[in-house]
């Protein structure tokens, strides 16, 4: 599965080009790139200048400045192809700015980060981050979600000549809830983590995602409940997109059935 990592840091403490501190930071990120290798499928450093576009009564209104006033600013991002959330967090923890700033790790919906277009030489590139109040259109599987996807697809076709990539993020509240259950398991054991997952079983936003059954399968495996874990891995594989995480789930399922894969792909 793919994960977006947003790098927030204190702007006043950021190194400046041409200084020894800048050179040291570049070397640190080069070393990180060597360690992460092919797990990095995207990423950029961002300039400190930011613009905000909001829709007013008479149309879009453009203002200077970040989306919110804060001591930390968005300085860059990575997109990782990781086996699971634990792997993504391990990669993120190795990013040099993890020791000085804050990293936000978010899973992408259906691993859609596929930048295939290279910007022409000499042109500027811009990252647009979409903020908004949560609503039904943020919930995969709903009519509002499907309508929003259709609108964004139309936008993508209309501006295909300038788009270099894009991705949809899982709703933060579902991610937070799953992460909390995994954290509980790490602190209090897998049975406690499984109990924390119970309230999520009726969450319609997770019904078309593999993340909930995958998390449940992993905790069942840690608890030694291998038959139930194998069943949960099968449920996750039934809706998991193609990619590294699907292969990881298939390997887990195969390990639990003595080398006999339970699902192809």
C-alpha positions as CSV (number, residue, x, y, z in Angstrom):
1,X,0.0,0.0,0.0
2,X,1.1,3.5,-0.5
3,X,1.4,6.2,2.2
4,X,1.8,9.9,2.0
5,X,4.2,11.5,4.5
6,X,4.0,15.2,5.1
7,X,7.1,16.8,6.5
8,X,6.3,19.7,8.9
9,X,9.2,21.7,10.5
10,X,9.9,25.0,12.1
11,X,10.6,27.4,9.3
12,X,12.9,29.7,11.3
13,X,15.2,26.7,12.0
14,X,15.4,25.4,8.5
15,X,18.8,25.5,6.8
16,X,19.4,27.8,3.9
17,X,20.9,27.0,0.5
18,X,24.6,27.6,0.3
19,X,25.3,27.0,4.0
20,X,27.2,24.1,5.6
21,X,23.9,23.2,7.4
22,X,22.1,22.9,4.0
23,X,24.9,20.7,2.6
24,X,24.6,18.5,5.7
25,X,20.9,18.2,5.3
26,X,21.2,17.3,1.6
27,X,23.7,14.5,2.5
28,X,21.4,13.2,5.2
29,X,18.5,13.0,2.8
30,X,20.8,11.3,0.2
31,X,21.6,8.7,2.8
32,X,17.9,8.2,3.6
33,X,17.2,7.7,-0.1
34,X,19.8,5.0,-0.2
35,X,18.3,3.3,2.8
36,X,14.6,3.5,1.7
37,X,15.5,2.6,-1.9
38,X,12.5,1.6,-4.1
39,X,10.1,2.2,-1.2
40,X,10.2,5.8,-2.3
41,X,7.8,6.3,-5.2
42,X,7.4,10.1,-5.0
43,X,8.6,13.1,-3.0
44,X,9.6,16.7,-3.2
45,X,11.1,19.5,-1.1
46,X,8.7,22.5,-1.0
47,X,9.6,26.2,-1.2
48,X,8.5,28.3,1.8
49,X,6.1,30.4,-0.3
50,X,2.5,29.3,-0.2
51,X,-0.9,30.4,-1.5
52,X,-4.4,29.6,-0.4
53,X,-7.4,29.5,-2.7
54,X,-10.9,29.7,-1.1
55,X,-14.2,30.1,-2.9
56,X,-15.9,33.4,-2.0
57,X,-19.2,34.8,-3.2
58,X,-17.7,36.2,-6.4
59,X,-15.5,33.2,-7.2
60,X,-12.0,32.0,-6.1
61,X,-10.0,34.2,-3.7
62,X,-6.3,33.8,-3.6
63,X,-4.3,34.9,-0.6
64,X,-0.6,34.5,0.4
65,X,0.4,32.3,3.3
66,X,0.0,28.7,4.5
67,X,-3.5,27.1,5.0
68,X,-3.2,27.7,8.8
69,X,-1.1,29.9,11.0
70,X,1.4,27.6,12.8
71,X,4.9,27.5,14.1
72,X,5.6,24.6,11.8
73,X,5.3,24.7,8.0
74,X,5.0,22.1,5.3
75,X,8.5,21.7,4.0
76,X,8.2,18.6,1.8
77,X,6.6,15.2,1.3
78,X,7.3,11.6,0.4
79,X,5.2,8.8,-1.0
80,X,6.1,5.3,0.2
81,X,5.2,1.9,-1.1
82,X,5.1,-0.1,2.1
83,X,4.1,-3.6,3.2
84,X,1.9,-2.2,6.0
85,X,1.5,0.8,8.4
86,X,4.3,-0.4,10.6
87,X,6.7,-0.5,7.6
88,X,5.6,3.0,6.6
89,X,6.1,4.4,10.1
90,X,9.5,2.7,10.2
91,X,10.5,4.4,7.0
92,X,9.1,7.8,8.2
93,X,11.0,7.6,11.4
94,X,14.2,7.4,9.4
95,X,13.6,10.7,7.6
96,X,16.2,13.2,8.8
97,X,13.6,15.9,9.8
98,X,11.8,13.3,12.0
99,X,14.1,14.4,14.9
100,X,13.3,18.1,14.6
101,X,9.8,18.4,13.2
102,X,6.5,16.5,12.9
103,X,5.6,13.9,10.3
104,X,2.0,13.1,9.3
105,X,1.6,9.6,7.7
106,X,-1.6,9.0,5.8
107,X,-2.5,5.9,3.6
108,X,-3.6,6.5,0.0
109,X,-6.9,5.1,-1.3
110,X,-6.2,2.3,-3.7
111,X,-2.6,3.3,-4.1
112,X,-3.3,5.9,-6.8
113,X,0.0,7.9,-6.7
114,X,1.2,7.2,-10.2
115,X,3.1,10.3,-11.5
116,X,4.0,9.3,-15.1
117,X,4.6,12.8,-16.5
118,X,7.9,14.6,-16.3
119,X,7.8,18.4,-16.0
120,X,9.4,20.2,-18.9
121,X,12.9,21.6,-18.2
122,X,12.8,25.1,-16.8
123,X,9.2,25.0,-15.6
124,X,8.0,25.4,-12.1
125,X,6.1,22.6,-10.2
126,X,3.5,23.2,-7.5
127,X,1.9,20.9,-4.9
128,X,-1.9,21.6,-4.3
129,X,-3.1,20.2,-1.0
130,X,-6.9,20.0,-0.7
131,X,-8.4,20.8,2.7
132,X,-12.1,20.7,3.6
133,X,-14.7,19.9,6.2
134,X,-15.3,16.1,6.4
135,X,-18.4,14.9,4.7
136,X,-20.1,12.0,2.9
137,X,-17.9,12.6,-0.2
138,X,-14.9,11.5,2.0
139,X,-16.4,8.1,2.6
140,X,-15.5,5.5,0.0
141,X,-18.5,3.5,-1.3
142,X,-21.0,6.3,-0.9
143,X,-22.9,8.0,-3.8
144,X,-21.3,11.3,-2.8
145,X,-17.8,9.7,-3.0
146,X,-18.6,8.3,-6.5
147,X,-19.8,11.7,-7.6
148,X,-16.7,13.4,-6.3
149,X,-14.5,10.8,-8.0
150,X,-16.2,11.5,-11.3
151,X,-15.7,15.3,-10.9
152,X,-12.0,14.8,-10.2
153,X,-11.6,12.4,-13.1
154,X,-13.1,15.0,-15.4
155,X,-10.7,17.6,-14.0
156,X,-7.8,15.3,-14.5
157,X,-8.7,14.7,-18.2
158,X,-9.2,18.4,-18.8
159,X,-5.8,19.2,-17.4
160,X,-3.8,16.1,-18.2
161,X,-1.1,18.1,-19.9
162,X,0.0,19.8,-16.7
163,X,-0.8,17.2,-14.0
164,X,2.2,15.3,-12.7
165,X,0.5,13.1,-10.1
166,X,-2.2,13.0,-7.5
167,X,-3.7,10.9,-4.7
168,X,-6.7,10.5,-2.5
169,X,-6.2,10.1,1.2
170,X,-8.2,7.9,3.6
171,X,-10.5,9.9,5.9
172,X,-8.3,10.9,8.9
173,X,-10.8,9.7,11.5
174,X,-10.7,6.1,10.3
175,X,-7.0,6.1,10.0
176,X,-6.7,7.5,13.6
177,X,-9.0,4.8,14.9
178,X,-7.1,2.0,13.2
179,X,-3.7,3.4,14.3
180,X,-5.1,3.8,17.9
181,X,-6.0,0.1,17.9
182,X,-2.6,-0.9,16.7
183,X,-1.0,1.3,19.4
184,X,-3.1,-0.3,22.1
185,X,-2.0,-3.7,20.9
186,X,1.6,-2.6,21.1
187,X,1.1,-1.4,24.7
188,X,-1.4,-3.9,26.1
189,X,-1.2,-6.9,23.8
190,X,-3.1,-8.2,20.7
191,X,-6.3,-9.0,22.6
192,X,-6.6,-5.4,23.7
193,X,-6.0,-4.3,20.2
194,X,-8.7,-6.6,18.9
195,X,-11.1,-5.2,21.4
196,X,-10.3,-1.7,20.2
197,X,-11.2,-2.8,16.6
198,X,-14.7,-4.0,17.6
199,X,-16.4,-0.5,17.4
200,X,-15.0,-0.1,13.8
201,X,-16.7,-3.3,12.5
202,X,-19.9,-1.4,11.7
203,X,-18.1,1.6,10.1
204,X,-19.4,1.7,6.5
205,X,-16.4,3.8,5.5
206,X,-14.2,0.7,6.0
207,X,-16.3,-1.9,4.3
208,X,-14.7,-1.5,0.9
209,X,-11.1,-1.1,2.3
210,X,-8.7,-3.9,3.2
211,X,-7.2,-2.0,6.1
212,X,-9.6,-3.2,8.8
213,X,-9.5,-6.9,8.0
214,X,-5.7,-6.7,7.5
215,X,-5.2,-5.0,10.9
216,X,-7.5,-7.6,12.5
217,X,-5.6,-10.5,10.8
218,X,-2.3,-9.2,12.1
219,X,-3.5,-8.9,15.6
220,X,-5.1,-12.4,15.5
221,X,-1.8,-13.8,14.2
222,X,0.1,-12.1,17.1
223,X,-2.5,-13.6,19.5
224,X,-1.9,-17.1,18.1
225,X,-5.4,-17.4,16.7
226,X,-4.1,-18.6,13.3
227,X,-7.3,-20.0,11.8
228,X,-9.2,-16.8,12.4
229,X,-6.2,-14.8,11.2
230,X,-6.1,-16.8,7.9
231,X,-9.8,-16.0,7.4
232,X,-9.2,-12.3,8.1
233,X,-6.3,-12.2,5.6
234,X,-8.6,-13.8,3.0
235,X,-11.2,-11.0,3.6
236,X,-8.5,-8.4,3.2
237,X,-7.2,-9.9,0.0
238,X,-10.7,-9.9,-1.5
239,X,-10.6,-6.1,-1.6
240,X,-6.9,-5.2,-1.5
241,X,-5.6,-3.4,-4.6
242,X,-2.6,-4.8,-6.5
243,X,0.7,-3.8,-5.1
244,X,3.2,-4.5,-2.4
245,X,0.7,-4.6,0.5
246,X,-1.4,-7.2,-1.4
247,X,1.7,-9.4,-1.9
248,X,2.5,-9.0,1.8
249,X,-1.0,-10.1,2.8
250,X,-0.8,-13.1,0.5
251,X,2.5,-14.1,2.1
252,X,1.0,-13.8,5.5
253,X,-1.9,-16.0,4.5
254,X,0.4,-18.5,2.9
255,X,2.5,-18.7,6.1
256,X,-0.6,-19.5,8.1
257,X,-1.6,-22.3,5.8
258,X,1.8,-24.1,5.8
259,X,2.9,-22.6,2.5
260,X,-0.4,-23.0,0.6
261,X,-1.4,-19.5,-0.7
262,X,-5.0,-18.8,0.1
263,X,-5.4,-16.1,-2.6
264,X,-3.6,-15.5,-5.8
265,X,-2.3,-12.0,-6.8
